[in-house]
Amino acid sequence: MADLVRRYREVPRGIRVRLGKRTSNLFRFGDAPSTDVVLLDTSALTGVVSVDPVARTADVQGMCTYETLVDATLAHGLMPLVVPQLKTITLGGAVTGLGIESTSFRHGLPHESVLEMDVLTPSGELVTAAPGGEHADLYDAFANSYGTLGYALRLRIELQPVAPYVKLTHHRYGDSAATTAGIVALADPEGPIDFLDGTVFDAGEQYLTVGEFVDEPMPGAQVSDYTGRHIYYRSLQRRPVDHLTTHDYLWRWDTDWFWCSRAFGVQNPLVRRVWPGRYRRSDVYRRLVALDQRHGASNAVRRALGRPEEEMVVQDVEIPVERLPEFLEAFDREVGISPVWLCPLRLRGQKVWQLYPMEPDRLYVNVGFWSSVAIAGKPDAHNRFVEELVGSLDGHKSLYSTVHYDQHEFWERYNGAAYRAVKQRYDPDGRLPDLYTKVSGAGGTSR
């Protein structure tokens, strides 16, 4: 950590800095990194410092992936309160860029289980940010800041106990109103279930999946494995009750990147048989998409075949649960991507997080959709439609992908006044781009 701080301080003022990470889960591709950006080597900050099984906490380096973190905590019968779906998401990335998963109806978002963090600020200072401390303003504004307020180098997080297996029950619903009623009934943070998420295949086929920790599978039940020839999301339609090891449950979506591996033919049984298992994982698929987006290969093929070009529609949005049917119906009508993922979310406490101001005690549903559709009218029309729809329903939009808000609307939605105050304190010389510049692509670089 001290070495990274030293190297950052040695970079001359006016030279842009970027963390040299091996993987990324952002979907703002643009051009290749500029040669005038200094990449800081973070390879020494990718581990778990310690796990305290009594206090149920872990000290973790900021560039540690959840794959590494989960391996370390499961060895003690523990897991982070929220484990985002993809193995190569880093803890620091999930905290500064938001993360979510099927425990979020009870435990909220990953940054809510951070007890303290050491942050390298843009001005080159190393500070410890925690609730109520000298740097509480940085702690409160760090979530959704996407590295523009500094880099988390060490984080202390809360953990929860686990059982060896997760029993899954897939409940089918016939329309979005019924699905929404099911979410409201099941998403009780004081209730007996441990996990809750959903999958919408089409307007008439929707599922909510309830997960419960168990010490042993039901008598006669087999423990499933979806890392081989079987595909997890297809099991929702075929197996009303299922069992996975806790490890495999946490990574159930990674093998096929939810359902997105179908774009590469990996779900074809013949292709799957010869596609090496070690390459059936989200970071491999994401690198393939990045290459395609940078070189425009898919659209070049479409043009050659006389087919319309497509725009990538990759977004996660939070919708108040009572407005979910409106969103799903409009999205299906105007965009038409399927399946889509549902993940109920409620903040853990009464705290309002400065840059992503969701209401405490209000139940939201994260809707995730990741595909491409034929371009209609002006470029990115479907992504712009989604932004307008989310705003009209009092929702929120994650910033890991395309952003089309103008600067005024962006700062209204993401609390520009609070952000500027913290930015001025920790980056008075503007060494790192501001949040709008970074996520809109208006001259910033992507972490």
C-alpha positions as CSV (number, residue, x, y, z in Angstrom):
1,M,0.0,0.0,0.0
2,A,2.8,2.4,0.9
3,D,4.5,1.7,-2.4
4,L,1.4,2.6,-4.4
5,V,0.9,5.8,-2.4
6,R,4.6,6.7,-3.1
7,R,4.2,6.0,-6.9
8,Y,1.0,8.0,-7.1
9,R,2.7,11.0,-5.4
10,E,5.6,10.8,-7.9
11,V,3.3,11.3,-10.8
12,P,3.7,15.0,-12.0
13,R,0.6,17.2,-11.6
14,G,-1.3,17.5,-14.8
15,I,-0.6,13.9,-15.8
16,R,-3.7,11.6,-15.7
17,V,-3.6,8.5,-13.5
18,R,-5.4,5.2,-13.9
19,L,-5.4,2.0,-11.9
20,G,-3.8,-0.8,-13.8
21,K,-6.3,-3.6,-13.2
22,R,-6.3,-6.9,-15.1
23,T,-10.1,-7.0,-15.3
24,S,-13.0,-4.6,-15.6
25,N,-16.8,-4.9,-15.3
26,L,-17.5,-1.5,-16.8
27,F,-19.4,-1.2,-20.1
28,R,-18.0,2.0,-21.3
29,F,-15.4,0.8,-23.9
30,G,-14.5,3.8,-26.1
31,D,-11.0,3.8,-27.4
32,A,-7.9,2.1,-26.0
33,P,-6.3,3.8,-23.0
34,S,-4.3,6.9,-24.0
35,T,-0.6,6.8,-23.9
36,D,-0.5,10.0,-21.7
37,V,-2.2,8.1,-18.8
38,V,0.0,6.7,-16.1
39,L,-1.1,3.2,-15.1
40,L,-0.5,2.4,-11.5
41,D,0.4,-1.3,-10.8
42,T,-2.1,-2.7,-8.3
43,S,-0.9,-6.3,-8.3
44,A,0.2,-6.1,-4.7
45,L,-3.2,-5.1,-3.5
46,T,-5.3,-8.1,-4.6
47,G,-5.5,-10.2,-1.4
48,V,-7.3,-10.7,1.8
49,V,-5.3,-9.4,4.7
50,S,-7.1,-11.3,7.5
51,V,-10.4,-12.8,8.5
52,D,-11.7,-12.6,12.0
53,P,-14.2,-15.4,12.5
54,V,-15.2,-14.2,16.0
55,A,-15.9,-10.6,15.1
56,R,-17.1,-11.8,11.7
57,T,-15.1,-9.2,9.8
58,A,-12.4,-9.2,7.1
59,D,-9.7,-6.8,6.2
60,V,-9.4,-6.8,2.4
61,Q,-7.2,-5.0,-0.1
62,G,-9.2,-2.9,-2.5
63,M,-8.3,-4.8,-5.7
64,C,-9.2,-8.1,-4.3
65,T,-11.7,-9.9,-6.4
66,Y,-14.8,-11.4,-4.8
67,E,-13.6,-14.8,-6.1
68,T,-10.5,-14.5,-3.9
69,L,-12.5,-13.0,-1.0
70,V,-15.2,-15.7,-1.1
71,D,-12.6,-18.5,-1.1
72,A,-11.0,-16.9,2.0
73,T,-14.2,-16.4,4.0
74,L,-15.9,-19.7,3.1
75,A,-12.9,-21.4,4.7
76,H,-14.2,-19.9,8.0
77,G,-17.8,-20.7,7.3
78,L,-18.5,-17.0,6.5
79,M,-19.3,-14.9,3.4
80,P,-19.6,-11.1,2.7
81,L,-23.1,-9.8,3.4
82,V,-23.5,-9.1,-0.4
83,V,-21.5,-11.0,-3.0
84,P,-22.0,-9.5,-6.5
85,Q,-22.7,-12.0,-9.2
86,L,-19.4,-12.0,-11.1
87,K,-16.1,-13.4,-9.9
88,T,-13.8,-10.6,-11.1
89,I,-15.7,-7.7,-9.5
90,T,-13.3,-6.3,-6.9
91,L,-14.4,-5.2,-3.4
92,G,-13.2,-1.7,-4.1
93,G,-15.0,-1.6,-7.4
94,A,-18.3,-2.8,-5.8
95,V,-18.1,-0.2,-3.1
96,T,-17.2,2.8,-5.3
97,G,-19.4,1.6,-8.2
98,L,-22.2,-0.2,-6.4
99,G,-22.9,-3.9,-6.4
100,I,-26.0,-6.0,-5.7
101,E,-27.1,-9.6,-5.3
102,S,-29.9,-11.9,-3.9
103,T,-29.1,-10.9,-0.3
104,S,-29.8,-7.3,-1.0
105,F,-33.4,-7.4,0.1
106,R,-31.9,-7.8,3.6
107,H,-28.4,-6.5,3.5
108,G,-28.6,-3.7,0.9
109,L,-25.5,-2.8,-1.1
110,P,-21.8,-3.8,-0.5
111,H,-20.8,-0.3,0.8
112,E,-23.3,-0.6,3.6
113,S,-21.2,-3.4,5.3
114,V,-18.0,-1.4,5.1
115,L,-16.8,-0.5,8.6
116,E,-13.8,1.6,7.6
117,M,-11.6,2.0,4.5
118,D,-8.1,3.4,3.8
119,V,-8.5,5.7,0.8
120,L,-5.8,7.2,-1.4
121,T,-7.2,10.6,-2.1
122,P,-6.6,12.5,-5.4
123,S,-4.4,14.9,-3.6
124,G,-2.1,12.0,-2.6
125,E,-3.1,11.7,1.1
126,L,-3.9,8.3,2.7
127,V,-6.9,8.7,5.0
128,T,-9.1,6.3,6.9
129,A,-12.8,6.9,6.2
130,A,-15.4,5.6,8.6
131,P,-18.8,6.6,9.8
132,G,-18.7,9.5,12.2
133,G,-14.9,10.1,11.9
134,E,-12.8,12.9,10.6
135,H,-13.4,11.7,7.0
136,A,-17.1,10.7,7.4
137,D,-17.9,13.0,4.4
138,L,-15.7,10.9,2.2
139,Y,-17.2,7.7,3.6
140,D,-20.7,8.9,2.9
141,A,-19.9,10.0,-0.7
142,F,-17.6,7.2,-1.7
143,A,-20.4,4.9,-3.0
144,N,-21.2,5.6,-6.7
145,S,-18.1,7.9,-7.0
146,Y,-16.4,5.5,-9.4
147,G,-12.9,6.3,-8.3
148,T,-13.2,10.1,-8.8
149,L,-12.8,10.8,-5.0
150,G,-9.9,8.4,-4.5
151,Y,-9.1,4.7,-4.4
152,A,-10.0,2.3,-1.6
153,L,-6.8,0.4,-0.8
154,R,-8.0,-1.5,2.3
155,L,-11.5,-2.1,3.5
156,R,-12.8,-3.7,6.7
157,I,-16.2,-5.4,6.0
158,E,-18.8,-7.3,7.9
159,L,-19.3,-11.0,7.3
160,Q,-22.2,-13.5,7.9
161,P,-22.3,-17.2,8.7
162,V,-23.2,-19.7,6.0
163,A,-24.3,-23.3,5.8
164,P,-22.8,-25.8,3.3
165,Y,-25.7,-25.8,0.9
166,V,-28.5,-23.6,-0.5
167,K,-31.9,-25.0,-1.2
168,L,-33.6,-23.2,-4.1
169,T,-37.3,-23.0,-4.8
170,H,-38.4,-21.4,-8.1
171,H,-41.9,-19.9,-8.0
172,R,-43.5,-19.2,-11.4
173,Y,-45.8,-16.2,-12.0
174,G,-48.0,-15.4,-15.0
175,D,-47.6,-11.6,-15.2
176,S,-45.6,-8.7,-13.7
177,A,-48.4,-7.8,-11.3
178,A,-48.2,-11.2,-9.7
179,T,-44.4,-11.2,-9.7
180,T,-44.5,-7.8,-7.9
181,A,-46.9,-9.1,-5.3
182,G,-44.7,-12.1,-4.8
183,I,-41.6,-9.8,-4.2
184,V,-43.5,-7.7,-1.6
185,A,-44.6,-10.9,0.2
186,L,-41.2,-12.6,0.2
187,A,-38.8,-9.6,0.6
188,D,-39.2,-9.3,4.4
189,P,-35.8,-8.5,5.9
190,E,-36.8,-10.2,9.1
191,G,-38.2,-13.3,7.3
192,P,-36.8,-16.8,7.1
193,I,-35.3,-16.8,3.6
194,D,-31.7,-16.0,2.9
195,F,-31.7,-15.2,-0.8
196,L,-34.3,-13.7,-3.3
197,D,-34.0,-12.9,-7.0
198,G,-36.1,-13.3,-10.1
199,T,-35.9,-14.0,-13.9
200,V,-38.4,-12.7,-16.5
201,F,-38.4,-14.9,-19.6
202,D,-41.4,-13.1,-21.1
203,A,-44.5,-11.3,-20.0
204,G,-46.2,-14.6,-19.2
205,E,-43.3,-16.6,-17.7
206,Q,-41.6,-15.0,-14.7
207,Y,-39.9,-16.7,-11.7
208,L,-38.9,-15.7,-8.2
209,T,-36.1,-17.8,-6.7
210,V,-36.0,-18.3,-3.0
211,G,-32.8,-19.5,-1.5
212,E,-32.4,-20.9,2.0
213,F,-29.2,-22.2,3.8
214,V,-29.4,-25.9,4.7
215,D,-26.9,-28.2,6.3
216,E,-27.9,-31.1,4.1
217,P,-29.9,-31.5,0.9
218,M,-33.4,-32.9,1.1
219,P,-33.6,-36.7,1.3
220,G,-33.0,-38.1,-2.1
221,A,-32.1,-34.8,-3.7
222,Q,-29.1,-34.3,-5.8
223,V,-26.7,-31.4,-5.6
224,S,-26.6,-29.7,-9.0
225,D,-23.6,-28.5,-10.9
226,Y,-24.0,-25.8,-13.5
227,T,-20.3,-25.3,-14.3
228,G,-20.4,-28.2,-16.9
229,R,-23.0,-29.0,-19.6
230,H,-26.0,-27.8,-17.7
231,I,-27.0,-24.2,-17.7
232,Y,-28.3,-22.6,-14.5
233,Y,-31.0,-20.2,-15.8
234,R,-32.6,-23.0,-17.8
235,S,-33.0,-25.0,-14.6
236,L,-35.5,-22.4,-13.3
237,Q,-38.0,-23.7,-16.0
238,R,-37.3,-27.4,-15.3
239,R,-36.6,-27.9,-11.6
240,P,-39.0,-26.4,-9.1
241,V,-36.7,-27.3,-6.2
242,D,-32.9,-27.5,-6.5
243,H,-29.8,-27.6,-4.3
244,L,-26.3,-26.1,-4.8
245,T,-23.3,-25.9,-2.6
246,T,-23.0,-22.4,-1.2
247,H,-19.9,-21.8,-3.3
248,D,-21.7,-22.8,-6.5
249,Y,-24.7,-20.8,-5.5
250,L,-22.7,-17.6,-5.1
251,W,-21.2,-18.1,-8.6
252,R,-24.3,-19.6,-10.3
253,W,-24.5,-16.7,-12.7
254,D,-20.8,-16.4,-13.6
255,T,-20.4,-19.5,-15.7
256,D,-22.7,-18.3,-18.4
257,W,-22.6,-14.5,-17.5
258,F,-26.3,-14.9,-16.6
259,W,-27.5,-15.9,-20.1
260,C,-25.2,-13.8,-22.2
261,S,-22.9,-16.7,-23.1
262,R,-25.4,-17.7,-25.7
263,A,-24.1,-14.8,-27.9
264,F,-20.9,-16.7,-28.3
265,G,-22.6,-20.1,-29.0
266,V,-21.4,-21.5,-25.6
267,Q,-24.9,-22.8,-24.8
268,N,-24.9,-24.9,-27.9
269,P,-24.2,-28.5,-26.7
270,L,-21.6,-29.1,-29.4
271,V,-19.8,-25.8,-28.7
272,R,-20.0,-26.3,-25.0
273,R,-18.4,-29.7,-25.2
274,V,-15.2,-28.2,-26.8
275,W,-15.2,-24.8,-25.0
276,P,-12.7,-25.3,-22.1
277,G,-14.3,-25.0,-18.7
278,R,-11.7,-22.6,-17.5
279,Y,-12.9,-20.2,-20.2
280,R,-16.6,-20.5,-19.2
281,R,-16.6,-17.4,-17.0
282,S,-17.8,-13.8,-17.2
283,D,-14.4,-12.1,-17.6
284,V,-13.6,-14.1,-20.7
285,Y,-17.0,-13.1,-22.3
286,R,-16.5,-9.5,-21.3
287,R,-13.1,-9.3,-23.0
288,L,-14.7,-10.7,-26.2
289,V,-17.4,-8.0,-26.0
290,A,-14.8,-5.3,-25.4
291,L,-12.8,-6.4,-28.5
292,D,-16.0,-6.4,-30.6
293,Q,-17.1,-3.0,-29.4
294,R,-13.7,-1.4,-30.0
295,H,-13.4,-2.8,-33.5
296,G,-17.1,-2.8,-34.5
297,A,-16.9,-6.4,-35.8
298,S,-20.5,-7.5,-35.2
299,N,-22.0,-4.4,-36.9
300,A,-19.6,-4.8,-39.8
301,V,-20.9,-8.3,-40.3
302,R,-24.5,-7.1,-40.0
303,R,-23.9,-4.5,-42.7
304,A,-22.3,-7.0,-45.0
305,L,-25.4,-9.2,-44.6
306,G,-27.7,-6.4,-45.2
307,R,-29.0,-6.4,-41.6
308,P,-29.5,-3.4,-39.4
309,E,-26.8,-2.4,-37.0
310,E,-27.5,-2.9,-33.3
311,E,-26.9,-0.8,-30.2
312,M,-25.7,-2.4,-27.0
313,V,-28.3,-2.0,-24.2
314,V,-26.5,-3.0,-21.0
315,Q,-28.0,-1.5,-17.9
316,D,-29.0,-2.1,-14.3
317,V,-31.7,0.2,-12.8
318,E,-33.5,0.4,-9.5
319,I,-37.3,0.8,-9.7
320,P,-39.6,1.3,-6.7
321,V,-41.4,-2.1,-6.3
322,E,-44.9,-0.6,-6.8
323,R,-43.8,0.8,-10.2
324,L,-42.2,-2.4,-11.4
325,P,-45.1,-3.6,-13.6
326,E,-45.1,-0.3,-15.4
327,F,-41.4,-0.6,-16.1
328,L,-41.5,-4.2,-17.2
329,E,-44.4,-3.6,-19.5
330,A,-42.9,-0.5,-21.1
331,F,-39.5,-2.1,-21.4
332,D,-40.9,-5.2,-23.1
333,R,-42.9,-3.1,-25.5
334,E,-40.2,-0.6,-26.5
335,V,-36.9,-2.6,-26.1
336,G,-37.9,-6.2,-26.0
337,I,-34.8,-7.8,-24.5
338,S,-35.3,-11.1,-22.6
339,P,-34.6,-12.5,-20.2
340,V,-34.2,-9.8,-17.6
341,W,-33.0,-10.2,-14.0
342,L,-34.9,-9.0,-10.9
343,C,-33.2,-8.4,-7.6
344,P,-35.1,-6.9,-4.7
345,L,-33.2,-4.2,-2.7
346,R,-33.8,-2.4,0.5
347,L,-31.2,-0.2,2.3
348,R,-30.0,-1.7,5.6
349,G,-30.7,1.3,7.8
350,Q,-31.8,4.9,7.8
351,K,-28.7,6.4,6.2
352,V,-29.1,8.2,2.9
353,W,-26.0,7.7,0.7
354,Q,-25.0,11.0,-0.8
355,L,-24.4,10.1,-4.5
356,Y,-27.1,7.4,-4.8
357,P,-30.0,8.8,-2.7
358,M,-32.4,5.9,-2.4
359,E,-35.0,6.2,0.3
360,P,-34.6,4.2,3.5
361,D,-37.3,1.7,4.2
362,R,-38.4,1.7,0.6
363,L,-38.3,-1.5,-1.4
364,Y,-36.8,-1.3,-4.8
365,V,-36.2,-3.9,-7.5
366,N,-33.0,-3.9,-9.5
367,V,-33.8,-4.8,-13.2
368,G,-30.8,-6.0,-15.2
369,F,-30.7,-6.4,-18.9
370,W,-27.7,-7.0,-21.1
371,S,-28.0,-7.5,-24.8
372,S,-28.2,-5.5,-28.1
373,V,-31.1,-4.5,-30.2
374,A,-31.5,-3.0,-33.7
375,I,-30.9,0.7,-33.9
376,A,-34.1,2.7,-34.1
377,G,-33.8,6.3,-35.1
378,K,-31.0,8.3,-33.5
379,P,-28.0,6.4,-32.0
380,D,-28.6,4.9,-28.5
381,A,-32.4,5.6,-28.7
382,H,-33.1,2.5,-26.6
383,N,-30.6,3.5,-23.9
384,R,-32.1,7.0,-23.8
385,F,-35.6,5.6,-23.5
386,V,-34.5,3.6,-20.5
387,E,-33.1,6.6,-18.8
388,E,-36.3,8.6,-19.4
389,L,-38.4,5.7,-18.2
390,V,-36.4,5.2,-15.0
391,G,-36.7,8.9,-14.2
392,S,-40.4,9.0,-14.8
393,L,-40.9,6.1,-12.3
394,D,-38.7,7.7,-9.5
395,G,-36.0,5.1,-10.1
396,H,-32.2,5.2,-10.2
397,K,-29.7,4.1,-12.8
398,S,-26.3,2.5,-12.2
399,L,-23.4,4.3,-13.9
400,Y,-21.3,1.4,-15.0
401,S,-22.6,1.6,-18.6
402,T,-23.7,4.3,-21.1
403,V,-24.9,7.6,-19.7
404,H,-26.7,10.2,-21.8
405,Y,-28.0,12.7,-19.2
406,D,-26.8,16.3,-19.9
407,Q,-24.7,17.8,-17.2
408,H,-27.5,19.7,-15.4
409,E,-29.8,16.6,-15.2
410,F,-27.0,14.4,-14.2
411,W,-26.1,16.5,-11.2
412,E,-29.7,16.8,-10.2
413,R,-30.0,13.1,-10.1
414,Y,-26.7,12.3,-8.4
415,N,-26.6,15.1,-5.8
416,G,-24.1,17.5,-7.4
417,A,-24.0,19.9,-4.5
418,A,-22.9,17.1,-2.1
419,Y,-20.4,15.7,-4.6
420,R,-18.7,19.1,-5.3
421,A,-18.2,19.8,-1.6
422,V,-16.4,16.5,-1.1
423,K,-14.5,16.8,-4.4
424,Q,-13.2,20.2,-3.4
425,R,-11.9,18.9,0.0
426,Y,-10.1,15.8,-1.4
427,D,-9.2,16.9,-4.9
428,P,-8.8,20.7,-4.8
429,D,-6.4,20.6,-7.8
430,G,-8.7,18.4,-10.0
431,R,-6.1,15.6,-10.4
432,L,-8.9,13.1,-11.2
433,P,-11.9,13.7,-13.5
434,D,-15.2,14.5,-11.9
435,L,-18.0,12.0,-11.9
436,Y,-19.9,13.4,-14.8
437,T,-16.8,13.6,-17.0
438,K,-15.8,10.1,-16.1
439,V,-19.1,8.3,-16.7
440,S,-20.3,10.3,-19.6
441,G,-17.1,9.9,-21.6
442,A,-16.6,13.7,-21.8
443,G,-12.9,13.5,-21.6
444,G,-12.4,11.2,-18.6
445,T,-10.9,7.7,-18.4
446,S,-12.7,4.6,-17.2
447,R,-11.5,2.8,-14.1
